[in-house]
């Protein structure tokens, strides 16, 4: 069979024997492809580092009965170094790769839009130009759109009545009007649904001006909507949530330390007889 060449994102890999690996690729023209990379675990492998997860590559493959064989690899974008250097970026990128594999469908079924979206999202996470949590949620919404699962945000998911609508129901397909609202629907703040719509449409100015509380609620709805359609949980999403909690804890800790330092400085001034509005001699300072 003839060799073929394609662009691909490396989604994951695992060991095969003593020196080989099986890599899962999201290719532009051939969809999901699983292939054997022979000898890449040896220290002298000529393209082992190019087949790490998050890599965007130009790859040549030899078709096989069950698994193709990697014969040549050229790097296009090396996102891994910037992604793995930061735990928050790493967890978001892992969630993207897992989502891409779940949504790609059957092997060798081309989904070029998903390939393009995944490359763009990894680039945005790697360069840090936008908040990684917003990039991830935008990716999940748009990936669901490619799969035909995007939640209705500007009209009723059941009757298509124009919105905005306050209620949101995952099984119904998104926001629902008062007449179609099923039992169990939630009523998030309107700003949360507006944020989700902005992320889906690429309105980054609006999205980046959103509050942490609204971002958190939007993330919860997006993750729940995705996992309901997948009929399974994503292993990586809890890690993303954990990294967000760590970030918040560190921010709160830094704020507390800064407050302690300010209080300590004020206390030292008082201990030396210096009071706000007075000089060292206790006399009022006239400004």
C-alpha positions in Angstrom: 0.0 0.0 0.0 1.1 3.5 -0.7 2.6 5.9 1.8 0.5 8.9 2.7 1.3 12.2 4.4 -0.8 14.5 6.6 -0.7 17.1 9.3 -1.6 15.9 12.8 -1.8 16.7 16.4 -0.4 14.1 18.8 -3.2 13.3 21.2 -1.5 10.6 23.3 1.0 7.7 23.2 1.7 4.5 25.1 4.5 2.0 25.2 4.7 -1.0 22.9 7.4 -3.5 23.6 10.8 -2.4 24.6 11.5 0.4 22.1 8.3 1.3 20.3 5.2 3.4 21.0 1.7 3.6 19.7 0.6 7.2 19.0 -2.9 8.5 18.6 -3.1 11.3 16.0 -5.8 13.7 15.0 -5.0 14.3 11.4 -6.3 17.0 9.1 -7.4 14.8 6.2 -7.7 11.3 7.7 -9.3 11.9 11.0 -8.2 9.8 14.0 -5.2 7.6 13.2 -3.4 5.1 15.5 0.1 4.3 14.4 3.3 2.5 15.6 6.4 4.7 16.0 9.2 2.2 15.9 12.3 2.7 18.0 11.2 6.1 19.4 12.0 5.1 23.0 15.7 4.6 22.2 17.9 7.6 23.0 19.1 7.9 19.4 15.7 8.0 17.9 15.6 10.5 15.1 12.0 11.7 15.8 11.0 10.5 19.2 10.7 14.0 20.7 8.5 15.1 17.8 5.8 12.6 18.8 5.1 13.9 22.3 1.5 14.9 23.1 0.6 18.5 22.1 3.0 18.4 19.1 1.7 19.7 15.7 3.5 17.7 13.1 3.8 16.8 9.4 3.8 13.0 9.4 4.3 10.3 6.8 2.7 7.0 7.4 2.6 3.5 5.9 -0.9 2.0 6.1 -1.2 -1.2 8.1 -4.0 -3.7 8.7 -4.7 -2.5 12.3 -2.1 0.1 13.0 -0.2 2.4 10.5 3.5 2.8 10.8 5.2 6.2 11.2 8.0 6.6 8.7 8.8 10.3 8.9 8.0 13.2 11.1 8.7 16.9 10.8 7.7 19.4 13.5 5.4 22.3 12.6 4.6 23.7 16.1 6.3 22.7 19.3 3.7 23.6 21.8 4.8 21.1 24.5 7.6 23.1 26.1 5.3 26.1 26.9 2.4 23.9 27.9 4.2 21.5 30.3 6.1 24.3 32.0 2.8 25.5 33.7 0.5 23.1 35.5 -2.6 25.2 34.6 -1.8 25.2 30.9 -1.0 21.5 31.0 -4.3 20.5 32.5 -6.3 22.7 30.1 -4.4 21.3 27.1 -4.9 17.7 28.4 -8.6 18.3 28.5 -8.6 19.6 25.0 -6.7 16.5 23.7 -9.1 14.1 25.5 -12.1 16.0 24.1 -10.7 15.9 20.6 -10.2 12.2 20.8 -13.8 11.6 22.1 -15.4 13.9 19.5 -13.3 12.7 16.5 -15.6 9.7 16.1 -14.5 6.6 14.2 -11.0 6.2 13.0 -10.1 7.6 9.6 -13.3 9.7 9.5 -12.0 13.2 8.5 -12.9 16.1 10.7 -10.7 18.9 9.4 -12.6 21.6 11.4 -11.8 19.8 14.7 -8.1 19.5 13.7 -7.9 23.3 12.9 -9.7 24.2 16.1 -7.4 22.0 18.2 -4.3 23.5 16.7 -5.5 27.0 17.3 -6.6 26.3 20.9 -3.2 24.7 21.7 -1.4 27.7 20.3 -3.5 30.0 22.4 -2.8 28.0 25.6 0.9 27.8 24.8 1.4 31.5 24.2 -0.7 32.6 27.1 -2.3 35.5 25.2 -5.7 34.9 26.8 -6.8 33.4 30.1 -6.5 29.6 29.7 -9.8 28.8 31.4 -11.6 30.9 28.8 -9.7 29.3 26.0 -10.6 25.9 27.2 -14.3 26.7 27.5 -14.3 28.3 24.1 -12.7 25.2 22.7 -15.2 22.9 24.3 -18.2 24.9 23.1 -16.9 25.1 19.5 -15.8 21.5 19.5 -19.4 20.5 20.5 -20.6 22.7 17.7 -18.6 20.7 15.2 -20.0 17.5 16.6 -23.6 19.0 16.5 -24.0 19.2 20.2 -23.5 23.0 20.9 -26.0 24.2 23.5 -28.7 26.6 22.4 -27.8 30.0 24.0 -29.7 32.7 22.0 -33.0 30.8 21.4 -35.1 28.1 23.0 -33.6 24.7 22.5 -37.0 23.1 22.0 -39.2 25.6 20.1 -36.5 28.0 18.8 -38.3 31.1 20.3 -35.8 34.0 20.3 -34.1 34.7 23.6 -32.6 35.6 25.8 -34.1 32.9 28.1 -33.1 32.5 31.7 -33.6 28.7 32.2 -30.9 26.2 31.1 -31.5 22.4 30.8 -28.7 20.1 29.6 -30.9 17.3 28.4 -33.1 19.7 26.6 -30.2 21.1 24.7 -29.4 24.5 26.4 -31.5 27.5 27.2 -35.3 27.1 27.2 -38.2 29.4 27.3 -40.8 29.5 30.1 -43.3 27.4 28.1 -40.8 24.7 27.3 -38.9 24.7 30.6 -38.7 21.1 31.9 -38.4 20.1 35.6 -34.9 20.4 36.9 -33.8 23.4 34.7 -31.4 25.8 36.4 -31.5 29.6 36.2 -28.0 31.0 36.0 -27.5 34.7 35.8 -28.1 36.1 32.3 -24.4 37.2 32.2 -23.4 33.5 32.4 -25.3 32.6 29.2 -24.0 35.8 27.6 -20.4 34.7 28.5 -21.0 31.3 27.0 -22.3 32.9 23.8 -19.3 35.2 23.6 -16.9 32.3 24.0 -18.7 30.4 21.2 -18.7 33.4 18.9 -15.2 34.7 19.7 -16.1 37.9 21.5 -13.0 38.0 23.6 -13.4 41.5 24.8 -16.7 40.6 26.5 -15.4 37.3 27.7 -12.2 38.7 29.3 -14.3 41.4 31.1 -16.4 38.7 32.8 -16.3 38.1 36.6 -14.6 35.0 38.1 -18.0 33.9 39.5 -19.6 34.0 36.1 -16.7 32.2 34.5 -16.9 29.4 37.1 -20.6 28.9 36.5 -20.2 28.9 32.8 -17.4 26.3 33.0 -19.7 24.1 35.1 -22.5 24.3 32.6 -20.2 23.7 29.6 -18.5 20.7 31.2 -21.8 19.2 32.3 -23.3 19.7 28.8 -20.2 18.0 27.1 -20.1 15.0 29.5 -23.9 14.5 29.2 -23.6 14.1 25.4 -20.4 12.0 25.7 -22.3 9.8 28.2 -19.1 9.6 30.2 -16.9 11.8 32.4 -13.6 13.2 31.1 -10.6 12.2 33.3 -8.9 15.5 32.8 -11.6 18.0 33.7 -11.3 17.4 37.5 -7.6 18.3 37.2 -8.5 21.6 35.5 -10.9 22.4 38.4 -8.2 21.5 40.9 -5.6 23.8 39.2 -8.2 26.7 39.3 -8.6 26.1 43.0 -4.9 26.2 43.5 -4.6 29.4 41.5 -7.3 31.0 43.7 -5.7 29.8 46.9 -2.3 31.2 45.8 -3.9 34.5 44.9 -5.7 34.7 48.3 -2.5 33.7 50.1 -0.5 36.4 48.3 -3.2 39.0 49.1 -3.1 37.9 52.8 0.7 38.1 52.9 0.7 41.6 51.4 -2.0 42.7 53.9 0.1 41.3 56.8 3.2 43.1 55.5 1.2 46.4 55.4 -0.1 45.8 58.9 3.4 45.0 60.2 4.8 48.1 58.7 2.0 50.2 60.3 2.6 48.5 63.6 6.4 49.2 63.5 5.6 52.9 62.9 3.3 52.9 65.9 5.9 51.2 68.0 8.4 54.0 67.2 5.8 56.6 68.2 4.9 57.5 64.7 1.2 57.9 64.1 -0.6 58.7 60.9 -0.7 62.4 60.4 2.0 63.1 63.0 5.7 63.5 62.9 8.3 61.6 65.1 7.9 64.3 67.8 4.2 63.7 68.0 3.3 67.0 66.6 0.7 67.3 63.9 2.1 67.5 60.4 0.6 70.3 58.4 0.4 69.5 54.7 
